[in-house]
Amino acid sequence: MNSVKFKYSFQDPMVKILTGLLVFLTLGCLIAGRNGNGSVYRVEIDAAFGGTNPGFTGLINEASVNEKTADALEALLKKDGRFDVIRTHASGTDATVADTAAKIAEDQPELVLSIHAGWNPDSKMSGTRVYTDLPGRPGQKESLKFAQEVQKAFTEENWDASLNYLYYHEGENGTWTVEVQPISDEAKAPENPVTWTLFEKTDVPCVIAEQFFVSNQKDIDRWNNADGYELIAQKYYSALCSYFGIQQKTFEEETEENS
């Protein structure tokens, strides 16, 4: 049988129709992948400090806590497959808050989790402190919603987790003091409030979490180990799933089913 070659020209109306249909289907697949079943949720993880900047230095360094948590959470979200995970900077490197904010503005995630650890001269201070953006700021409602989910996830572990605002107060000689105010308190906010710099410099919904105190031995014993970081990552994963309204995956069951 003789073969017949067909030559198409983009001047041909049928070719234009087929080309348009192909573009439509391609865009449709992208939109379906983002908003339908199997959605991809764009989340940015910030492990504060790192590199040459250890953050708070207590019984252990804050930067080490932050990076171990971020690594565990990133691995878990990638295993889920429905999250587009971005890091503000790689483990082992540091970034200024300005650099971090610029990266977030460039990446345009749907949500940012900035991971920190706490420190206090009183070694009895313990627990998790979750911070939401201040009322009236862009993305504050979404920030509060996610912060509430994070707090809930940690308190389910019979752990003390508080939900807070943070205010900086300028004193004499350019000094600043920090006020941590639980959002349940009725204390009046400052007239011109100054809060976490990351909140001030970004418009993307963001939550900051001080996971535990590097100055408290019991906190360190509870969380600063492989199982502890895996559990913390699971708590953030649970909060993210609740925030986006999706079901958590049980990876152990999936492994058994696929084996």
Number of C-alpha atoms within 10 A of each C-alpha: 3 4 5 6 6 6 5 9 10 10 8 9 10 12 13 13 12 11 13 12 12 12 12 12 12 12 12 12 13 13 12 14 14 16 12 11 10 13 17 16 20 17 20 24 23 23 31 29 25 22 14 11 17 17 20 19 15 17 14 17 18 29 27 22 26 26 22 18 25 25 18 17 23 21 13 18 20 12 12 14 14 18 20 15 18 18 20 21 18 16 20 14 15 20 20 11 15 13 13 22 21 15 18 25 14 9 15 15 19 15 22 24 22 21 23 27 26 22 21 14 9 9 15 13 16 23 21 23 25 26 29 27 26 24 13 8 14 16 19 20 16 19 25 23 16 27 28 19 19 28 23 18 22 24 16 11 12 8 14 14 23 22 21 23 21 21 20 17 15 12 9 6 6 6 9 12 9 13 13 14 18 16 16 10 9 8 9 7 14 10 6 8 11 17 19 18 12 19 24 14 15 20 16 21 23 26 25 24 24 20 24 26 28 26 25 22 16 17 18 18 10 12 18 19 13 11 11 15 21 18 18 20 22 19 22 22 21 20 23 24 18 17 17 10 9 14 9 14 14 9 12 8 10 10 9 8 8 6 6
